[in-house]
């Protein structure tokens, strides 16, 4: 009887540990996207300050990883399709679709009914898209958007 109780407690703790790991992964993904958004804002500000605001629209469709100081450690590079080995926990930029993609390691608490499957697994995608808002009357701005909406936790 004691063994059953210990096994149940162990299973509950294991489940909680996996949930915490998934929460950590979600946080790392959100921090990466946040860094990309900040880097993109800095690039737009630089173009405005150097009177190149007309060139801001050309950022749409570019590789968002270009706008951060250091790519994520798990960044595989640019590919025209999913890389042959796209293991969970890795990022890549799809040059044909102009999307940054991430394949989650843990996705028990991830809801994304319209997410595309890559190598049989769910992949999250973002792109740099025009925002449609002219900033100070000087051309369009761009922003990082999720290609398909998702909810993680």
Secondary structure as the mmCIF struct_conf table of DSSP 4:
data_model
#
loop_
_struct_conf.conf_type_id
_struct_conf.id
_struct_conf.beg_label_comp_id
_struct_conf.beg_label_asym_id
_struct_conf.beg_label_seq_id
_struct_conf.end_label_comp_id
_struct_conf.end_label_asym_id
_struct_conf.end_label_seq_id
HELX_RH_AL_P HELX_RH_AL_P1 UNK A 2 UNK A 49
TURN_TY1_P TURN_TY1_P1 UNK A 50 UNK A 51
HELX_RH_3T_P HELX_RH_3T_P1 UNK A 53 UNK A 59
TURN_TY1_P TURN_TY1_P2 UNK A 60 UNK A 61
BEND BEND1 UNK A 62 UNK A 62
HELX_RH_3T_P HELX_RH_3T_P2 UNK A 64 UNK A 67
BEND BEND2 UNK A 68 UNK A 70
TURN_TY1_P TURN_TY1_P3 UNK A 73 UNK A 74
STRN STRN1 UNK A 75 UNK A 79
BEND BEND3 UNK A 80 UNK A 81
BEND BEND4 UNK A 84 UNK A 84
TURN_TY1_P TURN_TY1_P4 UNK A 88 UNK A 89
STRN STRN2 UNK A 91 UNK A 94
TURN_TY1_P TURN_TY1_P5 UNK A 95 UNK A 98
STRN STRN3 UNK A 99 UNK A 102
BEND BEND5 UNK A 105 UNK A 105
TURN_TY1_P TURN_TY1_P6 UNK A 108 UNK A 109
STRN STRN4 UNK A 110 UNK A 111
TURN_TY1_P TURN_TY1_P7 UNK A 113 UNK A 114
HELX_LH_PP_P HELX_LH_PP_P1 UNK A 115 UNK A 116
STRN STRN5 UNK A 117 UNK A 118
TURN_TY1_P TURN_TY1_P8 UNK A 119 UNK A 120
STRN STRN6 UNK A 121 UNK A 122
STRN STRN7 UNK A 124 UNK A 134
BEND BEND6 UNK A 135 UNK A 135
TURN_TY1_P TURN_TY1_P9 UNK A 136 UNK A 137
BEND BEND7 UNK A 138 UNK A 139
STRN STRN8 UNK A 140 UNK A 146
BEND BEND8 UNK A 147 UNK A 148
STRN STRN9 UNK A 151 UNK A 152
#
